[in-house]
Amino acid sequence: MELKDKEWIILDHPADVMVEIHGKTFEEFCQNAIKALNHFLGRVLSDKKESTQKIEIEGTCPEELLVNLLRELVYKFYTSYCLVTKIKMRSLKNNKVRMEIVSRSATVGSDSIEVKGVTYHGLSVQENESGYHARLVFDV
Amino acid sequence: MKNTKPYKLKQLDENRWIIPKSGKMRVPGLIFANKKLLPDIEKDSSPDQVFNVAHLPGIVGYAAALPDMHWGYGFPIGGVAAFDMEDGIVSPGGVGYDINCGVRLATTGLTRDFVKNQISSLIDSFYASIPSGLGSRGGILLKKNDLFDVARLGAAWAIKKGMGDESDLERIEDHGTLDWADIKCISDRAYERGKDQLGTLGSGNHFIEIGYIEKIFDESVADQWGLRQGLVTLMIHSGSRGFGYQICDEFLARMVKNVTQQKIELLDRQLACAYLKSDVAREYLGAMAAAANFAFANRQILMNLARISMENTLRISPRELRMKLLYDVSHNIAKMERHDIDGISRMLCVHRKGATRALPPGHALLPGLFKNTGQPVLIPGDMGRASYVMSGIKRELDQTFASACHGAGRVLSRNEALRKTKGRAIERELQDRDIYSRAAGRKTMREEFPEAYKNIEEVVDIVHDAGLAKKVVRIKPIGVVKG
């Protein structure tokens, strides 16, 4: 499968999970990375209410911002059982992104995999005329 | 196809390949493999990862990889690297998220014939009584002080609570406690992620397996360890669960910042590290040891749950079951150990990521019962073929810092495994081989089907022939619970 026209795809990796992500803007790119992560973590309980929260993510480069955002969401899922469904980036100042995240209660699905961590392995966020791309490995 | 890699593998002998030192490599890379296994190894990026590790500050000897090696993140799985205490580093990526993921093997007084007709009830009973699967909870709910006690005491905590025997401790690597654990380095988040996970198996390749000793290779060592043909064994593979994952995650983030501040050049950011003399390194090692102790306690508790389950299901007394721990080893760990480098004994920080310590006979760290035999080296295979018990041996030339392989090593990705098993009922296929299986995850059996792994026979033969450890017995599985 190719990434063209897709938000994210799964690539082969012998031990862990590797995904390729695309987004026209950095916000969309992060949003799609969250969709990829959520696919492995669990599924939203659609009858539950949404909740909105303001968070701040730190990072000196797009790779750090992406990994730090996803690390936060992995922690949130395994301790509060909720998945983030939407993000809105508000500001970037002093290497910190302020954002609003919308989350819903969630549970593990029958296809879920335990995500131990979000790695930096081989991670390089590429920016070109079509937007942002990266390959990302989750330790599972 | 043109080779675009910045190195070329050169064959040293039948079982060893070297990545010669070049450019900014500080040591050569050394891969234990034969011509049959090498194509699978070259197919993924694991030799690149050996090359990357060979660039890290303070690395000594070789960046080594064992025959079960495969592509990980940062360090290869099946990798060993040691660093000088003065100018070397520690890297959370060289240990992994599942700190002290490891395996233990217990023997019983039961025979295969006694158990085989009851194996389905036994495995069903494990499945019902031992929390397993994705994010498995429902273990022992720990208050913060209790978790700190677990983090300080390791397996001894479980034994104090009546889950095992005092004599188990000398049969666990480091007696089941790393005494440099520092609870001040445990964050609230690590507590939150670990508080309900003690006594749970986890998911993926974690398992509890009933097997029997099918073949003996070394009568003398087997006899000293009480391993007799046909005897039933219990093998457990699990680690530090969410507690360890969170500790790795937090320190990795700190070390990513640290490498920028310290201007450490890395070929892969997942190799983020800190000089061993720095505060962040000391704090990581303190927290890592706490997670390692959690894992030792976890496997002790899981063995106790399995023991109770066996007694109840088989309606036998503890005296009839005669369960005895043979050994418990760490696969993912960083430890300070003394090794000879160019004839000089030096204290080093040895990283094993998917590798097993394999101490030779007479080693100072071995208890009396293993002094003559060397350390038991437990090598789980896949769930359909076999596992091995090997023993540490004296080496003329130690190029792996007293380490051997940790398993068979994956050869197929999870996706590829799912593609290859589409429409197949793996449980039924295993049953045809007289192996009864249960799994918590719907896809686990297919992702973990035997051929997703290298053939354990080939991996173990290389370890044996290369003089890293020697074969003692082969164990055949008859029942398994996968996470």
Interface residues (C-beta under 8 A of the other chain):
Chain A: I10 D12 H13 P14 A15 D16 V17 T60 E63 E64 V67 N68 R71 V74 Y75 Y78 T79 V108 S110 D111 S112 I113 E114 K116 G117 V118 T119 Y120 H121 G122 L123 V137 D139 V140
Chain B: D44 S45 H70 W71 G72 Y73 G74 I77 G93 G96 Y97 D98 L134 G135 R189 E192 R193 G202 S203 G204 G242 Y245 Q246 C248 D249 L252 A253 V256 T260 D268 R269 Q270 A272 R410 V411 L412 S413 R414 N415 E416 G441 R442 K443
